[in-house]
Each structure stands twice: as C-alpha cells, then as structure tokens.
Amino acid sequence: MTIRYLPFALLISVVGLLAGADSCRVPPPVEVGRYWAHITGYGTAPGAGTFWIEYRPSAITSWVFVAKTPPRTVTAGSDLSTMSEWLYGLVPGTSYDFRACTADTAGTVVCDETEPPFKFTTSAPTAMRWVSVDPSNSRHLILDNGQRFVPWGNNYVFVHGTSNTQQLVETDMYSAAGLARIGADLHTLTNVAPPDGALNVVRMHLQLHTFLVDPTTVNREAFARFAQVIELAENRNIYVMVTGLNYFFPGHNPPWVGEQTSEAEHWATQSLWWNSMATALANSPGVFAYDLMNEPYTNGGSIDASGKAHYTIVGPTEFCDYGADPATGRPGTCFGQYITATAGTRPPATIAADWAGRMVHAIRFSGFFQNDARHLVTVGTGAFGMNNPFNSSTAVHQVLDILAPHLYPDANNGQDAINLAAAIAALTTKPIIAGETFTFGPADRLISNACNDNTVQGWIGQWDGRVLGDPCGTLGCFLFDAWYAIQRNYGPTIRGGGCPARIP
C-alpha cells in the first residue's frame, strides 16, 4: 500500500481502485439517488482549518469551476470520515468524480490529487416526459413526446399511516419508515377510485423554515431528501406540483421567521428557498410545476408592538383555528399567508407582481448563471375572486407560466367559480389549472362547464388518505367519497383531453 501525505490538513489513502493501482485504496461510503448523493469524508486533519468536498461530472477533466460543498471547520486530528455532505441537483445516470480539499488558517488550499479520483454514478433517469406549454395551443399543456397533458389529481398535505395526523412530508422523509409511509401514500394516490380513478398529479406542500438552517443558510440534507421523495413519485408515474414557502403552523416556526420584519430580508430568504429547491429538482421531469406559495395575499400582514412580523391572521407564536382539535391538542392550520408585513400604500397588484417576479427570477437564475429554466411556475391563488391581484393582475400573469386559482363550487350551483375561471381566462391565454377544488358544492357541474368553456385545463382536489369504498365514520368522508366518485367517473375523459357533458 502506498500512502502520500498532503502538505496540510489531510492524511488520506491514495491507493487506486482501478487496474494497475494498489488494490488497498477503499472509497468512502456514498449513498446515491437520481438527483442527489450523500458522501462521507475521508482521511484525517492534522491541523486546524476548513474541509470541503469538490465534485464534477467525470466527463469534465478539470477541477476549475467545479461544484463544491460549503466549507466546514475542522480541528487538528479531526477524523474526516465522521463528516458527511449532501449533494443535490445532480444529473441522472451520470458518473461523477469527487475529492477532499482543505484550507489552513492562512488560506492555503490542498486537494486530493490522486488518480483516478473517487467516483459515484447517479441512478438511471425516469421514463417520465417533461411537461411544457403547448406551442400550438397556449392554453394547453403538452409532454415532450407531443401528447396532451391534463393535470388530474389531489393535494397531498399530511402523511398517513402515522399517529400524528399533521405529519408533514418534510418531517417524515428522514427515515426509511417515513419514506415507506410516503411511498404507500403515493401508491394509494395513483388510483383513489378504482377502476378508473387514476391520478397523474399530486400537489405537495412544503414549509419555509424546515429547509433552512437560518434566514441565509440552506439545509442541504432537506433538499436532497426531498429529491428522494420526488423519485418515489416518479417511480409511480406521478407528476408533482411543488408548493413552497408555507407557514402552516406559526407557533412551530423558529423565532427568526417572526423576526423578519424587513420585506427585503423576508423576500431574500424566500428567494434563497426557491433558488435552492429549483437547483435540487432542475433535472426532474417528474416535477410538473413550482407553485410559489399557497394562497398568498398582499394586504393584512403587520408588525406588532413587540416588533414581530405577522404573516398570517395570528401572531408568530400562535396557531390558526382551521382544523384545530382542543381535545387532542392538535393546532389549527394557517393555509393563507401575507407576502409582506409592510404593504404601506403600494397598490396590491404592484406588490404581487414584484414578489412573484422576484421568486421566478430566483428559480431561473443563480446570480448571472442560469439555474432552472425548464419547469413551469405558478401561484396557488385563494379567496376574493377578481379582487385578488394574483387573479386579476396581468403583470402577475406575465411572469408566470400557468395560473392556478383555487376554484370551489359554492351554493350558487357552482356558477361563481365558473364565472371566476372565465374572468381569469379573459385576461390571459395561458393554461389555467384549478390548484384546489372539492365537493363543497356541485363540483361535477363546475368541472364539466369550465372544461367545455375551455377555461380550466386541469383539476387538483383533496385527499383524506382513503380510496373510494374504504370505511370511515365521519361526515367529511361523504364529501371525499363524492369527490373520488367524480375522479372515477370523469378520469378517463379528462386525462384523455376531453370534457364530460355539460351540466345545465
């Protein structure tokens, strides 16, 4: 065995893995997925400084301008095999080289120059096709094989199969058992109403703070873990609409969220979130769209007397009422969110367009470099109809690829929602997807008429963890069963690009 000593900070084995090299060189452990990898360091740091890992596609022969992990502080004698790093944004089916690097306190950099370098290969690409706007019909979506794509699915908010009825995807994705529960949910979601209630889309909701260490630092493991969740969906041929920046449980947020009273600071943190998510998922055709936020509003945010920002109707240490269960201690959920705590006298449409444009730019670019130019971007728009600037502002529509209003049929035989879809469609030729709907009223009439009006091109409903016919003892199950029956009855027609018969 041959051992070389780098001038500083690393005592590493440089024995090769390939023929002609010493067979004692053992690669460090690497866990690999389709878009991510988990790498363990190697060697020993005899002096104080920093340590990081550099990586590149094996087809690139230079180590100049390669990707690298954030530097970590090490002390003399540190066992670098105890340090691990999460990589994300990788290309499927691709060989990567990686190496360990250090810098001493004077800034002298030394990297492992041993040839051949350590390698790993990402998992094979999914067979799913990319979704885009149809160039021949701007109201429609199309797959890259020319086939029409009509989103038809459900929102996926809480993970089932656990005693915690509010277990979120991003809190359950860190263990094999949690991933198994998520996978089981996705499997169930593929057909909520056999035999024809097959779905092709789920809308997943992710929180702002759970993907960040602090306002300016990403949680790299969280983004890599979520890329693994996307793989689970892809393996079941389910497209995902990723909904970000959620603020469901203010009382569970770290204090820094409520301390972001500056709009510039808050938007910078949200931009960091979207830039990192887009980096992590840039190579995934299974992501059908990025949904910037669930039900954002321009007015209503405030700063209280204690100097804390309110981004929902409650304070940053409180919980909303919706879905609360005092008997079990389950807090309510805040589904809507204010995008600023300091709206001032600015027109709502100006705030909405400025914020949406900022988030889209964060997705598309990292500084001057292109980040993710391929995935569709939208906003899940909530209440107030055409008084909501996310519905009515053409400046907002201009920066989005598709529109995703939440269309719930009301007591007016669903006509108000039908009229809202028509009013939005009159302002744009872009695809309109109902990001949320449900059987609080005649959803079948809403879907059939809006489809025949050529205003809405896809529908995403709600899911309670069951399939049609599963037992349930609550009144809410009646509403879910009614929705699943619509998905079964309309599914083949809608997914095929057609419309069910108009309902008077």
N, C-alpha and C positions, 0 to 999 in steps of 0.2 A: 504494500500500500504506500502511495506517495502522499505526503502532506506538505502543503505550502502554507506559509504564513503571510497574510496580507499585512501591509505596513501598520494598519490601525484597526482596532475595534472588532475584527473578526478572526476567529480561529476556526477555519472551515475545512471540511474534507473536499478535495478537488478530484477525487478519483472518478473516472468517467464511467458512463453506463453503456457505451456502445462498444462494438468490437474493436480491439486494439487498445482500449483503455483499461485501466485497473478495474476489476470487477467489484472492488470493495466500495466504490462510491455509491452511496444509498441516497435516493432522492427524498426530500422531506415529504410529509403527507400532504396530499392535495385532494380536496373534495370538489368535484366538478359537476356543473349542470349545463344547461343550454346557453344561458346568458350570464352565468356567474361562476365563481370559483372561490374556494376557501383554502388559503395557503398558510402553511406553518413555516416559520423562520428556521434557520439552521446556523450552527456554529456558536461561538462564544465571543462576547465583547470584553476584551481585557482592559479597555479604557472607557472613560465617560464620553458620551456624545449622543448621536441620534442614529436610528436604524430605520430603513425602509426597504421595500421590495419594488423592483422595476420589472415591467413585463411588456412584451411586444408580440405580434404575430410572427411565427417562425419564418415566414416569407420575407420579413424585413431583416436585413443583416446588420444594421447599425443600431447602436444604443442611444443615438442622439434623438431628442424629442420623443422619447417613449413615455408611456403611461407609468405612473408610479404612485405608491400608496403614501398617505401622509406620514411624515417622519415621527418616530416615537423616541422618547428619551430613554437612554439606557445608561446603566452604571457599569463600572468595571466588574467583570466577572459575570455579567448577565448571560443566562442561558437563552439564546435567541430562539430555541425550539419551543419555548413557552409563549412566544409571541405569534399571534396569527393575524391574518388580514383577509378582509372580504373584498373581492373584485366583482365589479358588475359592469354591464354594458358590453359584454363580450359577444363575439360573433359565433353563431352555432357552427359545429363541425369544423372548427379551426384549431390548428396547432399553435400554441403559444410558448415562447421561451420566458423564463424569469430568472432573476438573480438577486442576491442580497447586496445591499450597499450600506455604508456608514459614513458619517462625518464626525471628526473630532471637534473639540471645543473651539479650535482655531478655524474650522470650516473646511479642513482638508477632507476630500471625498475619496473613498476607496470602494470599488465594487468587485465582486467575484468575477474574474475574467476567465475562469476555467472553461475549456471547450471539450466536448459540446456542453452547452448550458442545460440546466434542468428544463423539463418540458411538461406540458399537460395539453390535452385536447378536449375541447368542449363537446357536449352531446350533439347528436345529429339534429338538423333543423326539423321543425314541424312541417307537416304537409299542408297546413292551412294556408290560404291565399290572403294576400293583402287587400284591404278594403280602401276604396277611394271614391271620390265623387265621379259619377259617370260623365265623361266629357261630351257625350251626345245628348244628355238629359240632366241638367244641373240639379234637378230635384231628386234624382235617384242616386243610390249607391251601387257600386259595382265591384266585383272581385277582379283580380288581375288576370283571370282567365276569360273575362268577358261576361261572366254570369252575374245576373242581377242579385243584389244582396239586400234583404229586407230584415232589419233587426226585429226579433220577436223573442222576448224573454222576460226576466224578472229581476227586481232588485235583490241583492244579497247583502244583508246588513250584519246579522248576528250568526255566529256559528252554532249549529245544532249538535246534539249528541253530548252535551256537557251540562253540568248542573247550573252553570252560570248562563242565564238566559240573555245576558248582554255581552257575551264573549265576542269580541271583535276579531276579524280576520288577522289583523296585525299583532294581536296579543296571543293568538293561537298558532302562529306559524313557526315558532321557535323549537318545536319538539316533533319527534316522529309521530306521537299520538295526536298532536294538534293538526299536523299536516294530513294525517289519516282522516280526521273528522272533516276537514275542509274538502278533501278529496271525495268523501262519502256524500257531502252536500252537493258538490258539483255533479256527481253521478246521478243523484236524485233529480237535480235541476234539468238534466238532459231530457226528461220526459215526465212532466208533472201530472199529465192526464193521459195515460195510455189508452188506446194505442197511438193516437195522433197528436198528443200534446207535447211534441218535441220542441225544444227551445234552441236557439243558436246564439243567444247573448245573455250575459249576466252583468249587472251594474254593481260594482264593489265600492264600498265607502271606506276611506282611509282618513285617519286623524292627522292633524298638523304636527303635534308635538311628538308623536310616537316614532317619527322618522328623523328626529333631530335630537342632538345632544344638548344644544343650546341654540339661541337665535341665529348663530353664524356657523354652526358645525353640524354636518350631517352624520347620521347613524348609518355607517356603511353596511353594517350587517343587516339592518332593517331593509334597505333597498335590495340587497342580494337575496334575502329571504323572500321578499315579495316577488322577485323574479321567479323564484321556485314555485310560488303559488300560481303564477301565470303559466308556468309549464304544466301544472296539474290541469288547468283549464284547457290548454292546448291539446293535451293528451286525450281529452274528451270532446274535442272539436267544438269547444265553446269559446266564442269571442267575448272579450271583457271590455266594458266601459269603465275606466278607472276614474273614480270621483275623489278629488283630493281636498286638502286643507280643512277637513271637517273639525267641528268644535262641539261635538255631541254632548260632552259631559264637562262643562267648565270647571266644576269642582274637582275633577280628576287631573286637570292640567297642571303642569309645573308653574310656579309663580311667575316665571318670565313671560308667559303668554299674556297675562293681565297687565304686566308692567310695560308692554309695548304700546305706549300712548302716542308715539310718533307714527304718523301714517307712512312716512318714508321708511322707517325701520321695519314696520309691520309688513309692508309690501316687499321689502328686500328679503325678509325671511320667507315669505310665501313664494317669491321668485326662486330662492335657493331650493325650496322644496320641489317645485315643478321642474327646475333645471336638472336636479338630481334624479327625479323619477323618470324624466324623459331620457336621460343618459342611460339609466338602468334598463329601460324597455325599448330602446330605439330599434333594436333588431328583431322585435317580436311582432309577427303578423297577427298573432292571437289577440293583441290589443287593438280593438276596433276604434276606440276614441278615448281622448282625455277630456274629462268633464271637470272644468276648473274648480267648481265649488257647488255644493248642494244648496240651492235656494239662497243666493246672495242678495243682499239689499243695500241700497246706497245710503238711506237715512235711518236713524234710530240709534246708532252707536253713540257712546258718550264716555266721558271721563268723570268718575265720581269724586267726592270730596277728599277721599284718601289717595287720589292720584292713580287709581286703577282704571284700565280701559274695559268697557262693557261692549263685547262684540255679539252678544245675544240679548234677549229681553231680561236676563238675570245677570247678577254680578259674577265676577271671575272665580268666586269660591262657592257658587250656588249651582242648582240644577233646575232645569225646566220641568214643567208639570206633565208633559205628554208621556204617557206610559208608566208613570210612577206607581209604585205599589208599596205604600207605607207598611203593610203587614209583613212584607219580606225585606224591607229596607232597600228595595230597588229604586234608584233615582230615575227621574224622567229624562227625556232626551230632547236636546235642542237641535232641531233639524235645519232651521234657518240661521243665517249669520250676517252680520253687518260687515262690510268690507272696509269701513273706516270708522274711527271713533271721533273724527273731527271733520264732518262734512261741511260745516260752515254754510256759506250762502251759495256754494257752487251748484249749478244745475245737476240733478241726478244723472242725466244722460252723459254729462261730461265726466263725472266720477266713474260711472260704469264703463265707459269706453276707455278711459285712461287705465283703469285697473285691468280690464280684460286684455288690452294691448300689451301691458307690462307682463302679464303672465304668459301670453302667447310668445312674446319675444324670449322669455326665459326658456321656454320649451324649444324654440327654434335655434337659439344661439347660446354659445358659451363665450362671452366676450365677442371677439370678431370672428370666431370659428363656428361653423355650422354644428348644431347639436342634433336635433331630431326634426327633420323637415318632412317626414312622411305621414305620421299619424294625424288623424283628424282631431280637431279641437272644438269643444262646445262648452256651454254653460247650462246647468240644470236649473231652469227658471221656475220660481214658486208663484206666490199669490199676487193679487192686484191686477191681473189681466194686462190690458194695454197701458195701464198707469205704471206698470213696472218697466223701467227703461231697458232692461235686458230683453223684454219682448218687443218694445216699440222703437228703440233707437237703431237707426240704420248705421250709425257709427260703430255700435257694438257688433251688429251683424257683419260688418265689413271685415272685422279681424277674426271672425270665427269661420269654420268650415261647414258646420251644420248647426242647427238650432235644436234645443231640447227642452221645450216648455213642458211643465207638468200639467197634464190635462185630466182632470177628474170630472166625470159627469155629475151634474147636480140635479136638484129637484125639478128643474125646468126641462125635463126629459132629455137632458144632456145637451141641450141646444146652446147654452152659454159656452161650453167647451168647444163645440163645433164652430161657433162664431169666432172664438178666440183664435183657433187654428187658422181659420180663413183670413182673419185680420192680419196675423203674422205673415201668412203666405203672400198677402197682397203687397208686403213690403220687401220681399226677398224672393229670389229664385233658388235659394239654397235648400238642401234637404232639411225637412223638419221631422224629428223623431220625438215621440212622446216619452220623455225620460222617466215619467211616472204616470201610472193610471191605475184604476181599481174599480170595483163594483160598488161604490157608494151611491151609484145611480145606474142608469141604463148604459153600461159600458159597451154592450153589443151595438147599440144604436150609434154611439159616438164613433166607434171604430169603423163600422160599415159606411157611415155617411162621410166621415172625414177621408176615408180611403177613396171612396167614389168621387169626392170633391177634388182629389189629387192634392190635398194639403198636407197630410201626415203620411210619412213613408215608413214608419216603424213604431213598435209599441213595446214598452217595458213596464211590467206590472209589479206585483208584490208577491212574496212567498213566505209561508209560515213553517216551512220545514217538512211539510207533508206532500203526498200526492193525492190526487182525487180518489176518494173512497177510503182513505185512512180514517180511523176513528178519531173523534175529537169532541170534547164536551162543552165547548164554549160557543156563544153566539157568533163570535168572529169567524169561526170555521165555516159558517154558512156563506159568508161573504167570500172567503177564499175559495170554497168549492165552486161558487158561481163563477169566479174568475178563471179557475182551472178548466171549467167546462167550456168557457169561451175559447181558451187556448187550445183545447182539444178540437172544438168544432171549427174554429177559424184557422187553425195552424197550417194545414196543408195549402189552403188558398193564399193566405198572407205570405208565408215563406216562399211560395212559388211566384210571388209578384202580382197576384191578382187581388181582387176585392170581393168580400162577401156581398150578397144582395143588399141593396139599400133598405133601411128600415124606416117607414114613414114616421 
